């Protein structure tokens, strides 16, 4: 059974496609766009039902009707009305979320500097951390009285599907023979949602009965941005991390082997799908985070990340051969600020780098059909350290200002014991594990690798921070009140290969 779920919020509407109880497709639309629902229906037209979530914001803390739900946001009755016009023959189910506001105080309080709109509307206020419930995690209420899994919930799309078809996330998923069509969708979607430095997406997936093979497309090269292929290998490592989570979520025990065949250097990993094993709460959390993960190329909210959250992120990113190390406030942050300034000056003046970046930028996003490249709207010139890739128009403040900006954020560096291709793959694998944990804790993140391609910068970072090995990735972590849109992705036929 295929269910389209609509989760309208104040600024946007999150949309998921659920097949047989498992989320297999994700997107988001601006709720102010009158054609948002129609676009979702056109994208996934072959569905058996549509589920719409309503957050009830009236005085009554019990099941409510549509008019009461609209007290919280007057736009929320619009999606079902649009569904009725766009898909009149498809059953529509309303999922009323009465738990979201159940424990909120009558008069909300915010941090200093937060904004609060009157009249019950959603606000752009730094979300509070409820460490009694889940250390480091923002408060996040469940959908109605949906059953819990472990300490928290699987994604909204799965919950909505469970209500409609009465199944759990693993029922009908793990089978002894070939992968089902639904399982294949889950695997491919999970892989394509992995972070890819420069959005190169340099991977292919071979799917066998009990084994997945991730291959690196070494013919895809950006010689000015990634001259040695380190970022390309790290991107493939991130894809392996997502596939491992997806296999666990589908109810099978994965066995991951990196670079298993010296005779086939393009094979990054083999993932054996072992015996049936129910996913843990942590597996479900990370799987749900895959769809929400995106690079945050903007300042964070003025809200510090709790130490317990940073510890959890670091622990998840610490895999054999990789250390996820926090850049300490004070002297170490000053070192990073100075090196970022030097690197940015270099790249702004590098004509070959700027030409390659211009060629790799998508100018006409409406006509763009293939799923690679950097959308111009997603990578504005910006300012250091938020911009990521440095353009000629990127604002470059002085070192003191960069240091002040970094001091207001949390910064991690991923360090490997050696600097081989296997280390680069492991670094990407560790980075994605840490990133998914951050997203599950209500955080957003972005990575910086470009400065590390300048060997003097990399060597200075290693020496001045007394790192135990080779720095591969810098990761900024913080809070954001706005969702980050995902970049374009390759089509399934470009990624999937079934031998």
N, C-alpha and C positions, 0 to 999 in steps of 0.2 A: 504494500500500500504506500502511495506517495502523497505526502501532506506538505502543503506550502504554509509556513507559519509567518505571520506578520506581527512584529513587536514595535508598535509606534511609541516613540518617546517625544520629548519636547522639540529637539532640533532635527531628529532623523528617525527613519523607520528601518529597523534591522529585519532582514528577510532570510529565512532558512528553508531549504528543501530537505525533507525527512523521508527516507525510503526504508520501509520495514523497521522503523524504530531507530534508525541511525541518521544523523545529520550528514548529508553528502554535498551540500552546496550552500554558499553563504554570500550575501551582499548587503548593501545599505543604500538607502535613498534619502534625499532631503525631503522631509515631510511637507515642506512648503510647496514642493513641486506637485501640481495637481495631477500629473501623469505618473507618479511614483508607483501606485498600485498596478496601473495598466502595464507599466514596464516590467514589473515583477511577474505578472501573469503571462505576458508574452515570452519572457525568458524561460519560464517553466510552465508550459501550458498543459502538459500531460500529467495532471494531478487528480487524485481521487477526492480530496477534501482540502479546505483552507481553514486554518485556525488563526484567530485574531486575539491578541492579549490586550486586556483593559486593566489599567491600574486605577483602582477605585480610590478617589480622593475626597469623598464626602465625609460627613460626620459619622455615618454608620459603619461600624467595623464588622461587617458581615456581608454575605453575598448581595450584590447590587445589580441594578439594571443599567441600561446604557445611559440614560439621562443622568443618573447619579455619578457614573464613571466620568462623564464629561465635565464634572465640576473641577477635576484635576487638570484637564486640558481640553478646550473646546474643539480641538481638531481630531480627537481620537475616534469619534463616531464616523469620521469620513472614510477610513479604510473599508469597513464592511459594506458601506453604501457603494463605494467604487467597485468592490468585488461583485456585488449584486448586478451591477451594470456590465462588468467585463467578463464575468463567468457565471451567468445566471443558472447554469445547470449543475454547478459544483456545490456540494453541501458546505456550509460555513458554520463553524463552531466558535463561540465566544468563550475565551478563557479569562475569567475575572480574577484578578490578583488582589485579594483583600488583605493579604499579609504584608504587602509592601509598606503600608502606612500604619500597620496595627500597633507598633510600639513607638511611633514618633510622638514627641511631646506636643502639647497644644501650641506652644510658642517655640519654634525652632531656634537654636542658637548656632552661631557660626564662629569661625576663627576671625581674628582681627584682620580686616581688609577684605573679608568676604562680602558678597552682595546677596540680598534676599529680596525677592519680589513679593509684594503683598497679594493676597487673593488666592493663595494655595497653589500658585504656579511653581513649576520646577525652577531651581535656581542654579546659578553658576557659582557654587560655594565649594571650597575644598572639602571633599568628603571625609568624614571622620573615620578613624580606625577603631574598630571594635576588637581589641586584643583579647578580651575575655572569651570571645567566641572562636576566633581563629587568629593566632598571632600574626600581626602585620597586615591583615586583610581588611579591606574596606567593608562596611556594612552592605550586605546584598541579600535582600529578602527573597524568599522562594515564591514560586508561582502557585498561588492558592494553597491547597493542602496536598500538593504533589508529594509522592513518597520520596524520602531522602535516601541517598546512597553514601554511607560513611558519614563524614562530618558535614558534607554539603551536597550540592546537586549537580547532575549532569546538565548539559546545555539546555536552554529554553526550548529549542526545537525538538529535542528528544522528549522533554516533559510533555509538550503539546501532543506529540505523536503518541506517547504512552496513553494519554487520556482518550485519544480517539480509537486506538487499536488494542489497548490493554496489554501491551507487551513490554518487556524490559529491553535494555540496549543490547543485550547479548542473545536474546532469543532468536533463533534462526540465522545467527551470524556465522559462527564458526562451524564449518562443515569439514568432513574428512576428505572430500574430493577437491575438485577445482573451486576457485573463488567464485562466488555468486556475482551477478551483475551489480548488486548493491555494494558488496564488499569491494569490488573493483573501483566503483565510484568513490568510495570512502578513501581508498588507498591513493588514487590519483589526485583527488582534491587535497588530501593532506600533504602530499608531496609538493604540489604546485603552490601551496600557500607558505612554503618555507621561505625564509628571508634569503634574498639573493643580492649580493653586493653588486651595485650598478644595474640591478634587475636583468642580469644576463640569463638567469635560469638555465645553467649549463648541465642539465641532467636528462637522463633517459631512464625509464623503468621497464625492466623485463619481469613479467609475472608468470611464474610457474605454479604447479599445483600446490606445493608446500614451500615455496621459496620465492623471495623477491630479490632482484639484482639491480642495484643502482649503478649506472654508468655515467662517467663524466664526458661531456662533449668538448674534447680538447681543441677541436677546430674553432671554437668560439673564443676569440681573443680580443682583448683591449690592451695593446702593448704599452700605451702611455699610462693607463690607470692601474693595470695589474700585470706588469712585465714578466713576472715569474710564475704567474698562475696561482698564487697563494689564495687570493680571494675566491677564485673559481673553485678550488678544492674545498675551501671552508664552506662555500654555499652548498656543495654536495653533501658535506658532513651535516649541515643543518637539515637537509632533506631526509637524511638517514634518521635523524632524531625524530622527525615528524612521523615517518613511516613506522618506527618502532612503537610510538604511542598509538598509532592507528591500529596496528596488529594487536596490541594489548587490549584496546577498546573493543575490537571485534571478537575478543574471547579466546585468543590463542597466545601461547607463550613464545615471544620472539627470541631468537639467538642471533646476535649481530657479530659479524666478522668483517673487519675493515681491511681493505686491500688484500683480498684472499688469494689472488692468483698473480704471481710475478710475470707470468707469460701474457697476461691481459691487463696492462696498466690502466686501461680505461675503466675497469671494474673497481668502483670505489668501495662497495660493500655487498655482502650477501646477508640477507635476513631470513633465517629459517623460521617458518611458522610451525611451531611445535604443537604440543598437546593442548587440549582445551583447558582454559584457565580464566576464571572470571576476573574482569578488570577491577583494580583497587580504586578507592576514592581518589587517590593521587593521579591514577591513569585518566579517570574521567575528567578531573580538573584540567589536566594538561591538554587533553583532547579538545575540551571546550575552548581553551585559550588559543588553539591554532587559528580559529576563524577570526578572533579578535586582535591578533597580533598584527601590528603595522608599525612602520618607522615614524617616530615623532620628531619632525624637523621644525621645532618651535620651542620657545621657553616653556618650562614646566610651571605648574602652580606654585605659589609661595607656601609650600607645606613640606616639611622635612619627611624623608622616608624613615620609618622606625628602624632602629638597629636590628630588631628581631627579623624584620622583613629582609634587610640586606644580608643577614646571616643565612636565612633560608635560600636566597638567590645564590649566594656564594657556594653553599653546600651542594645545591643541585648542579651547579656548573663545574664542580670539582669532580672530574672523571679521571681515570688512570691516565697519567701523562699530561694533565692540564690542571692548572691552578687558576681559580677565579678570585682575584685579589682586589680588595678595596683600595682605591687611591686615598691616602689619608689626608685630612684637612691640614692646611698650613703649608709647610715646605713642599710636600709632594704635589699638591694642587698647583703651587706656584711654578714648579718644574714643568708640569704638563701645559700650563698656560703659555709659558715662554716657548716651548717647542711647537705648540699649535700655531703660534704667531709666526714663527720662522717658516714653518711648512706652508702656511697660507700665503705668505709673501712669495714663496717659490712658485706655487701653482698658479697664482694670479699672473705671474710674468712668463709662464711656460707656454709658448705659442702652440707647440705640438699637442700638449695636454688639452688646451682650450679648444683646439680644432676637433679633437676626438670627442670631447664632451659635447660640443655643439652638434656633431653628427649623430651622437647617441641620444639626443634629446628629441622627444616627440613634440612637434609643433602643432600639427593638426590632429588633435585628440579625437575629434568626431569621426574623421575618416580613417583613423588608425585601426587596422584590423588584426595585425599580429600582436602577440602578447608580450613583447620585450621592448626595452627602451625605457627612458626616463621621462615621464609626462612633465611638461613644462609647468603645469599647475601644481604638481606635487613637489617640485624641487625649485622653488623660487630662489632668487639670488641670496636672500636672507643675510645672516650675520654669523660670525664665528662666536661660539662653537656649534650653533644650532644648524647651520646650513648643510653640514655634511660635505658634499663635493663643493670645491671652491670654484666659483665663476669669476669672470672679470668684474662683474657688478657686485660681488659679495662684499658686504661691509666688513672692514677689518679694523676693529678697535685696537687700542694699544694693549700691551700685555697686562697692565693693571686692571683694565676693564674685563678682559677675558678671564683673569684670575678671579675677579669678583663674581662673574657669572658662574664659573665652575664651582666656586665655594658654596653657592646656593643650591647646587645639585649633588647627586651621588654618582660617583664614577668608579667603574670596575675595569680592570685590565686582565685579559686572559693570556696566560703565560704557559708556554710549552717547554718541556725539558730539552728538546732538540728542535731543529728547523727543517725537517724533512717533509715530504709530501704527506706522509702519515700524520705528522704533527699538525699540519694545516687542516686536514680532514677532522682530526680530533678536536681542534679548536672550534671549528664550526659546529660540530656536534654538541660540545659543551656550551657554546654560546646560545644555541637554540633551546637547550634544556633550561638554562638560566632565564632566558627571555620568556618562555612559557610560564615559568614559575612567577616571574614578575607580573605578567598579565593576569594570571590567576589571583594574585594578591591585589588587583585593582590598580596596577601601575602601568606606565607606558615606558618605552625605551627607544633608543636609536644607537647605532654603532658607528664608530669612526675607524677606518682602516687606512685611508689615503695617506696620512702623515707617516705611517709606518713603512711605506714603500720608499721613503728617503732613508737610506741606510745610516747617514749621520744622525738623523732624528731618532731612529730606532735604537741605535747604539747608545745615544745619550740618555734616552728614557730607561734603557736597561741598567745603565751604570748609576744614574742619579737616583733611581728608585730602588737600587740594589735588588733587582729582580732575580729570581732563581733560575730564569731561563730566558726564552725569546718572547717578547710581546707580540701577539698576533692580532688582537682586537681590543679597542676601547669601547666601553658601553656606558652611555648616559642613562640614568634611571630616575624617574620622578612621577608626579601625578599630573593628570590633565582632565579637565572637565569636558573636553570635546573629543569625539571619536576621530581617529585618523583613518581616512579612506585607504583602501588597499590599492596597490598599483596594478597595472595590466598583467595578465598571466597568459602563458601559452595555452593553446587549445589541447584537448586530451590527445588527439591524434599526433601532435608534435612530441608528446612525452611518452605515451604508452606504446610498448612493443611487446607482443606476446609471441615468443618463439615457438 
